[in-house]
Amino acid sequence: MAELSDGRVHVSELARRLGISRPLLYMHLDRLEKAGLVTGHLELSTDGKAMKYFELAPFELNLTAATITEAVRASMEGMPAVPTPPRRRQQARGRKPGRPAAAVPDLPGPARRSADGRG
């Protein structure tokens, strides 16, 4: 949308500026147009070719937590559930599978040291 802030831009030029393919750009522009944020216009060039230009449409955006939640839910409709990968058991080196790890003994802390500082 920032690329359209200075006025209308031809689709091929916009794709070059953004570094994406025209089909991918058309997909995004179609969604923006359906949302009323941009408008597209076909024009004939001097040599008779159809040229599609897009520009920003005047709009006001009121963003709230409810608006974001509604948009996320709408975008998730019809999407397949993402499968959770199976959890893999981590195995410590040198241990046989299924054996619990040995308990780590308590080490003396600063409060347990003797007066001479040797533990």
Secondary structure, 3 states (H helix, E strand, C coil): CHHHCCCCEEHHHHHHHHCCCHHHHHHHHHHHHHCCCEEEEEEECCCCCEEEEEEECCCCCCCCHHHHHHHHHHHHCCCCCCCCCCCCCCCCCCCCCCCCCCCCCCCCCHHHCCCCCCC
